[in-house]
Amino acid sequence: MSGSDAASGVTTTLANVACVAIGGRGVLIEGEPGSGKSSLALALIDRGAVLVGDDGVTLEDRQGRLWAAPPPNIAGLIEVRNVGLVSLATASAPLALVARLDPAAPRYIEHSAEATIDGHALPMVALWPGTPSLPLRVEYALKTYGLG
């Protein structure tokens, strides 16, 4: 996932991820193609989150925190399956949580796992992608494990 030296403030662009800001904190959504990353982002936006990026995000080290910003080439666009591209407002935010859509996600965890992106350790939670309550699970994971 990394492609830059985080200490230098150089930016990196990640592809095949979605990212939203919830209460000013970024949630990076990872998963296999077709796993529902954009659908989850859209559901979270419907609940008050703000789009950072769909199918890509730009990352930058800012004073020791990893910030997510809209990638310039697709800023403000999200793919709504069976509808097309939709334009939305965007935001930048410090990453606080990685939510990985994974059909093998454990049913119960006591602690979050850890993802390292560009030298930054972030809490990571694996979530089963096929549940209608997925947006709620992301919000609770952010409250429970997310960086402040």
C-alpha positions as CSV (number, residue, x, y, z in Angstrom):
1,M,0.0,0.0,0.0
2,S,2.8,2.4,0.6
3,G,4.5,4.3,-2.1
4,S,6.1,7.3,-0.4
5,D,8.2,8.4,2.5
6,A,5.7,9.5,5.1
7,A,8.2,11.6,7.0
8,S,8.8,13.8,4.0
9,G,5.1,14.7,3.5
10,V,5.1,13.3,0.0
11,T,1.6,12.3,-1.2
12,T,0.6,8.8,-2.3
13,T,-2.5,7.8,-4.1
14,L,-4.2,4.5,-3.3
15,A,-6.5,2.9,-5.9
16,N,-9.4,0.5,-5.4
17,V,-10.4,1.9,-2.0
18,A,-13.2,4.2,-0.8
19,C,-12.9,6.8,2.0
20,V,-15.4,8.9,3.9
21,A,-15.1,11.4,6.8
22,I,-17.4,10.8,9.8
23,G,-17.3,13.6,12.3
24,G,-14.1,14.8,10.8
25,R,-12.3,11.5,11.0
26,G,-11.4,9.4,7.9
27,V,-12.5,5.8,7.4
28,L,-10.6,4.0,4.7
29,I,-12.7,1.2,3.2
30,E,-10.8,-1.7,1.7
31,G,-12.0,-4.9,0.0
32,E,-11.9,-7.0,-3.1
33,P,-13.5,-5.6,-6.3
34,G,-17.2,-5.9,-6.1
35,S,-17.2,-6.3,-2.3
36,G,-19.4,-3.2,-1.7
37,K,-16.9,-0.5,-0.9
38,S,-18.8,2.2,-2.9
39,S,-22.1,1.0,-1.6
40,L,-20.9,1.2,2.0
41,A,-19.5,4.7,1.4
42,L,-22.9,5.7,-0.1
43,A,-24.8,4.3,2.9
44,L,-22.5,6.1,5.3
45,I,-22.9,9.4,3.3
46,D,-26.7,8.9,3.6
47,R,-26.1,8.8,7.4
48,G,-24.1,12.1,7.4
49,A,-20.6,11.1,6.4
50,V,-18.8,13.1,3.7
51,L,-17.1,11.6,0.6
52,V,-13.3,11.7,0.6
53,G,-12.8,9.4,-2.4
54,D,-14.3,6.6,-4.3
55,D,-12.1,4.1,-6.1
56,G,-9.1,6.1,-4.9
57,V,-7.8,8.4,-2.3
58,T,-4.7,10.7,-1.9
59,L,-2.7,10.3,1.3
60,E,-0.3,12.8,2.9
61,D,1.6,13.0,6.1
62,R,0.6,16.1,8.0
63,Q,2.4,16.6,11.3
64,G,2.6,12.9,12.0
65,R,-0.9,12.0,11.0
66,L,-1.9,10.4,7.7
67,W,-4.5,12.6,6.0
68,A,-6.9,11.4,3.2
69,A,-7.9,13.8,0.5
70,P,-9.9,13.5,-2.8
71,P,-7.7,12.4,-5.7
72,P,-7.7,15.2,-8.2
73,N,-8.7,13.2,-11.3
74,I,-11.9,11.8,-9.7
75,A,-12.6,14.2,-6.9
76,G,-16.3,14.4,-5.9
77,L,-17.4,11.4,-8.0
78,I,-18.8,8.2,-6.6
79,E,-20.1,5.3,-8.7
80,V,-23.6,4.3,-7.8
81,R,-24.0,0.8,-9.2
82,N,-26.9,0.6,-11.7
83,V,-27.2,4.4,-11.7
84,G,-23.8,5.8,-12.8
85,L,-21.4,8.5,-11.6
86,V,-22.8,10.9,-9.1
87,S,-21.2,14.2,-8.0
88,L,-21.0,14.9,-4.3
89,A,-19.2,17.3,-2.0
90,T,-15.9,16.1,-0.6
91,A,-13.7,16.6,2.4
92,S,-10.2,15.8,3.6
93,A,-9.7,14.2,7.0
94,P,-7.1,12.5,9.2
95,L,-7.4,8.7,8.8
96,A,-8.7,7.1,12.0
97,L,-9.8,3.6,11.0
98,V,-9.4,1.1,8.2
99,A,-12.5,-1.0,7.6
100,R,-11.8,-4.1,5.5
101,L,-14.7,-5.8,3.9
102,D,-13.9,-9.5,4.3
103,P,-16.3,-12.5,4.1
104,A,-14.0,-14.3,6.5
105,A,-14.3,-11.5,9.2
106,P,-14.4,-12.9,12.7
107,R,-17.7,-12.6,14.5
108,Y,-16.2,-11.1,17.7
109,I,-13.0,-9.2,18.4
110,E,-11.6,-7.8,21.6
111,H,-9.1,-5.5,19.9
112,S,-8.7,-4.0,16.5
113,A,-6.0,-5.4,14.2
114,E,-3.4,-3.0,12.8
115,A,-2.8,-1.8,9.2
116,T,0.4,0.1,8.3
117,I,0.1,2.6,5.5
118,D,3.0,4.7,4.5
119,G,4.6,4.0,7.9
120,H,1.5,5.0,9.9
121,A,-0.1,2.4,12.1
122,L,-3.9,2.5,11.9
123,P,-6.5,0.4,13.7
124,M,-8.2,-2.0,11.3
125,V,-11.4,-3.9,11.7
126,A,-12.6,-6.7,9.3
127,L,-16.3,-6.6,8.6
128,W,-18.5,-9.1,6.9
129,P,-19.8,-7.3,3.7
130,G,-23.2,-8.9,3.4
131,T,-25.1,-7.3,6.2
132,P,-27.7,-4.4,6.1
133,S,-26.3,-3.1,9.4
134,L,-22.8,-2.6,7.9
135,P,-22.9,1.3,8.1
136,L,-23.8,1.0,11.8
137,R,-20.9,-1.4,12.4
138,V,-18.5,1.0,10.8
139,E,-19.7,3.8,13.0
140,Y,-19.4,1.7,16.1
141,A,-15.9,0.5,15.1
142,L,-14.9,4.1,14.6
143,K,-16.2,5.0,18.1
144,T,-14.6,1.9,19.7
145,Y,-11.3,1.6,17.9
146,G,-10.7,4.7,15.8
147,L,-7.9,7.2,16.4
148,G,-9.1,10.5,18.0
